[in-house]
Amino acid sequence: MALRTHRSRLVALLSAASLALAVAAALPAQADPPTSTPPTGSATPTGSATPTGSTPTGSATPTASPGSTTPAAPDDSRRACPAATPGYAECLALVRTDVTARKGPLSPQAAPAGYAPADLHDAYALPGAPAGSDAVVAIVDAFDDPNAEADLATYRAQYGLAACTTANGCFSKVAQDGSANYPKPDGGWSTEISLDVDMVSAICPSCHILLVEATDNSIDNLALAVDEAVTLGAQYVSNSYGAPEDPSETGYDTHYQHSGVVVTASSGDNGYQVQYPAASPGVTAVGGTHLVRDSSAVRGWSETVWSGAGSGCSQVEIKPAWQVDPQCAHRTVADVSAVADPATGVAVYDTYQTGGWQVFGGTSVAAPIIASTYALAGEPNAATPAAEYPYDAALTDPSSLNDVTSGSNGKCEPAYLCTGEPGYDGPTGLGTPNGVGAFGYRAHGQVAGSVTDAGTGQPVAGATVAAGPRATTTDASGHYSLDLPAGNIDVAVSDYGYRSATAEVTVTAGQTASHDVALTPLPRATISGAVTDGSGHGWGLYAKVSWADGAGHAGSTFTDPRTGQYALRLLQSTSYTLHFEAVYPGYQPVDEPLDVATADLTENVALLIDAVACSAPGYGSTYGGSTQSFPTGKTPPGWQVGNVNHDWPGYQATPGWLFGDPGNRGNTTGGSGAFAIVDSDHTGAHHYQDTFLQTPALDFSADASPGLQFATDLQPSVNSTATVELSVDNGRHWATAWTSKGFPGRPGPGSVRVALTAAAHKKAVRVRFHYTGSWSKWWSVDDVFLGNLTCTPTTGGLVVGHVAGTAGTGIVGATVASTAHADQSGTTVATPDDPAQGDGLYWLFTTGTGSQQFTASAAGYQPATATATVTVDHITPLDLTLTSPGG
């Protein structure tokens, strides 16, 4: 489906405000396809021709404002094509307007301005003929250039390049369906076509050139033209056009991803901004540079970021696995780059509605340069995307890139997306060609084998196998496979707890070398003990025991749920931190430092309950105070409602807390009857709430564990805050005891418990419920308890076990309940992280002691009952088996 169709659906889903922002920042307002409007006449000269190989006169200072769709063309240049509209692409050629256009072959004394093929070969250290003689480089552009072959002949003759014609089979031109039914001509796109075929000729004069002309400049037709180019045998396809990113662009990605085919695309001439198809993950996105001769540089040339080069972090496309810049979660543009600044532009010959020899810039120059460099490097590998080659230091030569480390195309965060830096950056990617070593896939083979423990012979899973910059890890069977360049290479194998092993392996192109490794384990000590309840019952706890050495190594085990016992094997002469966390709810985790010498150690840990939540099995709350409900629909005696008026013009600070139900919400707190509510949503626009509901003065002088519990319903809203505040000096000073932002809220029915530790043994305590918001949702509370709030053990025992079917498979979601106390039950759970425990684990607390019956039930099974002897403060193991009906 076309981009424009998807965009209309997107727009229909946006709010009016979001639509205005989206249209202004991302998509041009025009919705109709662009018309074919050729430039009027030739460029108006303002300067003289520049001799071959020297820098053209004039300057290029493009605007690089992030978010703009088409900034003005750089000084002394014009855009060859109109700006892109939704679903359509613009060509990315820039034409110098200060260079006199001249027709026909020129003498050496009056050679064309702009860089010639020899200049580009020198700047990028490229090989000459016959390199690329078997390669077919396709140029995909829109509309027809009637003069394409004739203009190409003039360009090649001017620079002494062999003829490339239809007659000798070097040049061919087709419509997007492969026929000779060419589309209508267009002056702007014909300029682009001339630029593209000339750059292929300049970089790879021995390459065959296939020109595929799309019916128009819609992404629909351009994408189909790419497919046709591949169908006709092109292994290198250049695309010198771009369109603003659109959410539907991923639907076109398959057209720009073909196995064994290099697809390049210009990154754009609009500075810090991402365009499509450069953002497509399978495309080599080509940025742009300012290229000048420099006698002080080793290569004789220097490059900086061209200020118009497109770059950025895609908002749509996924990040390819081979692209590893850490601060862009999606596809980053660009990958590599070449000259693109019109101020240091290239010579091009174009006569359709223009004047012949001119100087061109734009990333339209760079895309065919890079496609042709790939062609010089040799046939692409069908199994690996060509865009990955420059990133893969093992299979290509990273020294074959000129790193561009200065200049920018705008201001952005993180800065590397728009500023030249050592290594990778957005505008120039990994750099420009320094020969073809980074663009060809070197002969390669594989190294494969297994890694085992030298002491036990068991496979070692997760071991690292590295050779140069390439690495992999062993699978669960200890097996690995690594793709490597042919030759002798050191293969290093390492894993935590083992001595590393390195050996030289000979890799033969197209073959697999076998290399098995047995790692010697380092000496370890056994750390064992029990994790128990430390708040009164004393029974063993099912808990996760984790370890970390502070150097990035970590692991874990679980205790036995029937005993709380655990054991770990840790390296000797190493310091660790152990983390103990109960699987049962309501316990507080504990961290313990541990120094392991050479001997085995015992480490017992008792976990305390979370007394505020009081949700641990076998514990219950003890209340010593009073509960305030709101049954009359009025402010209770001694309570106060206060509204803070900030005197904001046009806004009212009321109403705040109420005891009616103006919005007909109902009591959704978990309480019943009337309740307290601040209903910001019902109050509506031009109101704000900064309101509090305050208790009378409370005497907690006899309370050692004062606390608050209340029923609540806090509806989600992005601009509201609910807070419980505490004063221990009768309201003179307040401190936050509990708070929750309105988003994501705490929708009711719900209950909140808050420890008021600072209020212990205080005589003049006040608590208030404080809400702020403006046209937000609402907060309602009910059944407010204030007083001494303790969590104490309940007499009884813990029953733990598994519920399984007759085949032994654990059943998740089964219920196990005490026959005598049906409300005392547990539900079986899965235990995927604990290999020692099968699924179907349950636990329950029961107040019944001695001989007790328990019944297990699950959907699709017949209930089963079993008897166990329950002992106070102990764990009673009990497994149950369920059968299917008739089983």
Disulfide bonds with the S-S distance in Angstrom:
Cys81-Cys91 1.84
Cys164-Cys170 1.90
Cys204-Cys207 1.96
Cys313-Cys328 2.03
Cys412-Cys418 2.32
Cys614-Cys791 2.04
